[in-house]
Amino acid sequence: MMYRFAERFDGVGGSEIRKIFGLLGVPGMISFAGGNPSPDLFPADMLADISEQVIVDDGKSVLQYGGTMGIAHFIDVLKEKNKEIMKEDDDLIVLSGSSQGIDFFARTMIEKGDVMLAESPSFLGALQTFRLADADIKTVDLQEDGPDTDMLEAKIKEYNPKFFYTIPTFQNPSGITMSAEKRQKVYDICKQYGVLILEDDPYAELRYEGTPLPSIKSLDDCGLVCKLSSFSKTVSPGLRVGYAIANKEVIAKFNLLKQGADVHTSNLSQTLVMKFIERGIYDDHVRMLCETYKEHRDAMLRAIDIYFPDGVSHTSPQGGLFVWVTLPEWMDARKLFDACVMEKVAFVAGSPFFADGGHENTLRMNFSMPTVNQIETGVERMSRVIRQYEFLTK
Amino acid sequence: MMYRFAERFDGVGGSEIRKIFGLLGVPGMISFAGGNPSPDLFPADMLADISEQVIVDDGKSVLQYGGTMGIAHFIDVLKEKNKEIMKEDDDLIVLSGSSQGIDFFARTMIEKGDVMLAESPSFLGALQTFRLADADIKTVDLQEDGPDTDMLEAKIKEYNPKFFYTIPTFQNPSGITMSAEKRQKVYDICKQYGVLILEDDPYAELRYEGTPLPSIKSLDDCGLVCKLSSFSKTVSPGLRVGYAIANKEVIAKFNLLKQGADVHTSNLSQTLVMKFIERGIYDDHVRMLCETYKEHRDAMLRAIDIYFPDGVSHTSPQGGLFVWVTLPEWMDARKLFDACVMEKVAFVAGSPFFADGGHENTLRMNFSMPTVNQIETGVERMSRVIRQYEFLTK
């Protein structure tokens, strides 16, 4: 059968990360790839107890069709949680993970060929979603304190983009956090030119040091910003629960798209997260996650400083799940990856995170999933392969 | 803020059914609107027990990110369940309800302005999804035994559509079932012209009499058919679990779209359905549903025959959730709806189910949600209003 597929798939190959998952099942493999939370930290007993109880007590509504916007009481709980950033004209919709909000925002705004801006590097899954929405992706380089605002303004003037996609806090993949000053500056520039901002902020609560920064949405006084949040990193990714906050006109479009996408997010998943928050467990749980992930991050940064040779630089994020590593110019992280897999340690090469490609000497390392011991052993293994790379090719 | 929304939203108003849900909360209201399963029949205790157990026993994987195609073992269970209809080159992907498959298939095949065919009348939510996918919807009239195949062939010749969307069994909204002969004929015609078939079959297992008919997918020898199935009517809609079976080239596109849509369907929802099937409860549960819904259907058909005046005709489906009613030509089901709501009985006017509009004298009645007593009382209330309609306007 010769299928007449829509053109949007041309050149879209699927997530590089998901492709290498197969390799990671090898016994003894230490993986810094992926971005999974630590399974040892899931509040399983608590969620098991809640789920059993809510289905018994409230099965007739939990198991029935629900509203497309989400469970009314859950929406109230989320609005309360976000009362600092929600504006008069804003609305909130529950999503099946915040990824769904990236998909919906793209389909709400993008006509085939419309230009939008993304940070360079940026989240791989989002870039693929924008491509499948027929968007023409232009990029803005990241600096240590966030996007290059001169480049942002220049690209806006040049391309009149529909929106700018940013992950302001502990960015995936770079671990970079946009400074308070830049948040204001990015907002002011985008407002000046009427360019919307899609603020994807799933890591903000995973801060291990330093003071929390204002969400860009909190600066919004004209419905410019759509903010996406997720419980995948703080409660459980397997439940698929996130939400979007934006002007009600935008959320109304999300509602129409969600009616077709999945009608509504699993009532059971919504109820588990709702009860987890209502029982007052959420904040303590996130505090525990931060303490534990801080140990992971410290172990990774310490091991990198001890083992990695000179000429290898890296970010030192105050939170999140990732450290971004830059190898010497002449190294190719893909070749290094193949050699590292032989030594049973894996990471993700950085090039695919750049919409324009290049940057073959960069890579991303996740520290949430591996244990502290695995981190130390894995970094030491990587360092040996990096040194071999130097010996064998110089 | 003047938003530059994508044109796809122009003229899309959202589901008519979801709009009237508000009215249905009125105390004493008997609703034949909507298409919800009976909440009294949900296997709540069983699912509560399963959920508590799987999170305790298997929380580290159930609560973690999962594969985009679905939980491997669940996929095996579903392939076993469908071994009669799956072909060598077919693949299966778990979806967040079968609605997601309608959305994915449209986005896989439709370029802006491409033509596709739908039955007239057809499922409201699907029509909206096709419009949001920029499809140009042409229609094929339904007859007592399924679509008018002469019209199907004529429209194919005229418009060269990408695919034909059909709900072959106990169709929503009409309750009509495509005969075995027509299933073969529809398949042969579509194959002859290379027009794909999207077979949406969520009601097939809810058969109360008569012999099961072959799925159109079971006739497929060239990857022409994508079949969508759902557990929303047989286990629980609130969990959002369905799946698609199609040629692996098509499922590969679904996989790419699902990576962006929701990454994967809730692992907890998948696991609940999987265990429900594995424990051998599923078949008995569906048998119980059929026995109970048969009583509901019989009660509705009996009450209609007793109370509705001459000149009102209706379908007598062998299964599913809906009876389709045709009023005298000069009646307007929307006016009747307003008058009926005053008498605390609701249904859905039929016109919105027709992509081309018209048919103001038709309406859909659901018999799964109301109790047998409510069905008898509600039909009697409706019949009084229909007679008033005659007295007051003739």
Boltz contact constraints between the chains, C-beta under 6 A:
constraints:
  - contact:
      token1: [A, 1]
      token2: [B, 222]
      max_distance: 6.0
  - contact:
      token1: [A, 1]
      token2: [B, 223]
      max_distance: 6.0
  - contact:
      token1: [A, 3]
      token2: [B, 249]
      max_distance: 6.0
  - contact:
      token1: [A, 6]
      token2: [B, 111]
      max_distance: 6.0
  - contact:
      token1: [A, 9]
      token2: [B, 253]
      max_distance: 6.0
  - contact:
      token1: [A, 14]
      token2: [B, 256]
      max_distance: 6.0
  - contact:
      token1: [A, 15]
      token2: [B, 259]
      max_distance: 6.0
  - contact:
      token1: [A, 36]
      token2: [B, 65]
      max_distance: 6.0
  - contact:
      token1: [A, 39]
      token2: [B, 60]
      max_distance: 6.0
  - contact:
      token1: [A, 39]
      token2: [B, 64]
      max_distance: 6.0
  - contact:
      token1: [A, 42]
      token2: [B, 59]
      max_distance: 6.0
  - contact:
      token1: [A, 42]
      token2: [B, 63]
      max_distance: 6.0
  - contact:
      token1: [A, 44]
      token2: [B, 55]
      max_distance: 6.0
  - contact:
      token1: [A, 44]
      token2: [B, 59]
      max_distance: 6.0
  - contact:
      token1: [A, 47]
      token2: [B, 55]
      max_distance: 6.0
  - contact:
      token1: [A, 48]
      token2: [B, 52]
      max_distance: 6.0
  - contact:
      token1: [A, 48]
      token2: [B, 55]
      max_distance: 6.0
  - contact:
      token1: [A, 48]
      token2: [B, 56]
      max_distance: 6.0
  - contact:
      token1: [A, 51]
      token2: [B, 51]
      max_distance: 6.0
  - contact:
      token1: [A, 52]
      token2: [B, 48]
      max_distance: 6.0
  - contact:
      token1: [A, 52]
      token2: [B, 52]
      max_distance: 6.0
  - contact:
      token1: [A, 55]
      token2: [B, 44]
      max_distance: 6.0
  - contact:
      token1: [A, 55]
      token2: [B, 47]
      max_distance: 6.0
  - contact:
      token1: [A, 55]
      token2: [B, 48]
      max_distance: 6.0
  - contact:
      token1: [A, 56]
      token2: [B, 48]
      max_distance: 6.0
  - contact:
      token1: [A, 59]
      token2: [B, 42]
      max_distance: 6.0
  - contact:
      token1: [A, 59]
      token2: [B, 44]
      max_distance: 6.0
  - contact:
      token1: [A, 60]
      token2: [B, 39]
      max_distance: 6.0
  - contact:
      token1: [A, 62]
      token2: [B, 238]
      max_distance: 6.0
  - contact:
      token1: [A, 63]
      token2: [B, 42]
      max_distance: 6.0
  - contact:
      token1: [A, 63]
      token2: [B, 236]
      max_distance: 6.0
  - contact:
      token1: [A, 63]
      token2: [B, 238]
      max_distance: 6.0
  - contact:
      token1: [A, 64]
      token2: [B, 39]
      max_distance: 6.0
  - contact:
      token1: [A, 64]
      token2: [B, 238]
      max_distance: 6.0
  - contact:
      token1: [A, 65]
      token2: [B, 36]
      max_distance: 6.0
  - contact:
      token1: [A, 65]
      token2: [B, 237]
      max_distance: 6.0
  - contact:
      token1: [A, 96]
      token2: [B, 262]
      max_distance: 6.0
  - contact:
      token1: [A, 97]
      token2: [B, 262]
      max_distance: 6.0
  - contact:
      token1: [A, 97]
      token2: [B, 263]
      max_distance: 6.0
  - contact:
      token1: [A, 99]
      token2: [B, 263]
      max_distance: 6.0
  - contact:
      token1: [A, 100]
      token2: [B, 262]
      max_distance: 6.0
  - contact:
      token1: [A, 103]
      token2: [B, 260]
      max_distance: 6.0
  - contact:
      token1: [A, 103]
      token2: [B, 261]
      max_distance: 6.0
  - contact:
      token1: [A, 111]
      token2: [B, 6]
      max_distance: 6.0
  - contact:
      token1: [A, 129]
      token2: [B, 260]
      max_distance: 6.0
  - contact:
      token1: [A, 132]
      token2: [B, 260]
      max_distance: 6.0
  - contact:
      token1: [A, 222]
      token2: [B, 1]
      max_distance: 6.0
  - contact:
      token1: [A, 223]
      token2: [B, 1]
      max_distance: 6.0
  - contact:
      token1: [A, 236]
      token2: [B, 63]
      max_distance: 6.0
  - contact:
      token1: [A, 237]
      token2: [B, 65]
      max_distance: 6.0
  - contact:
      token1: [A, 238]
      token2: [B, 62]
      max_distance: 6.0
  - contact:
      token1: [A, 238]
      token2: [B, 63]
      max_distance: 6.0
  - contact:
      token1: [A, 238]
      token2: [B, 64]
      max_distance: 6.0
  - contact:
      token1: [A, 238]
      token2: [B, 267]
      max_distance: 6.0
  - contact:
      token1: [A, 239]
      token2: [B, 266]
      max_distance: 6.0
  - contact:
      token1: [A, 240]
      token2: [B, 262]
      max_distance: 6.0
  - contact:
      token1: [A, 240]
      token2: [B, 266]
      max_distance: 6.0
  - contact:
      token1: [A, 249]
      token2: [B, 3]
      max_distance: 6.0
  - contact:
      token1: [A, 253]
      token2: [B, 9]
      max_distance: 6.0
  - contact:
      token1: [A, 256]
      token2: [B, 14]
      max_distance: 6.0
  - contact:
      token1: [A, 259]
      token2: [B, 15]
      max_distance: 6.0
  - contact:
      token1: [A, 260]
      token2: [B, 103]
      max_distance: 6.0
  - contact:
      token1: [A, 260]
      token2: [B, 129]
      max_distance: 6.0
  - contact:
      token1: [A, 260]
      token2: [B, 132]
      max_distance: 6.0
  - contact:
      token1: [A, 261]
      token2: [B, 103]
      max_distance: 6.0
  - contact:
      token1: [A, 262]
      token2: [B, 96]
      max_distance: 6.0
  - contact:
      token1: [A, 262]
      token2: [B, 97]
      max_distance: 6.0
  - contact:
      token1: [A, 262]
      token2: [B, 100]
      max_distance: 6.0
  - contact:
      token1: [A, 262]
      token2: [B, 240]
      max_distance: 6.0
  - contact:
      token1: [A, 263]
      token2: [B, 97]
      max_distance: 6.0
  - contact:
      token1: [A, 263]
      token2: [B, 99]
      max_distance: 6.0
  - contact:
      token1: [A, 266]
      token2: [B, 239]
      max_distance: 6.0
  - contact:
      token1: [A, 266]
      token2: [B, 240]
      max_distance: 6.0
  - contact:
      token1: [A, 266]
      token2: [B, 266]
      max_distance: 6.0
  - contact:
      token1: [A, 266]
      token2: [B, 269]
      max_distance: 6.0
  - contact:
      token1: [A, 267]
      token2: [B, 238]
      max_distance: 6.0
  - contact:
      token1: [A, 269]
      token2: [B, 266]
      max_distance: 6.0
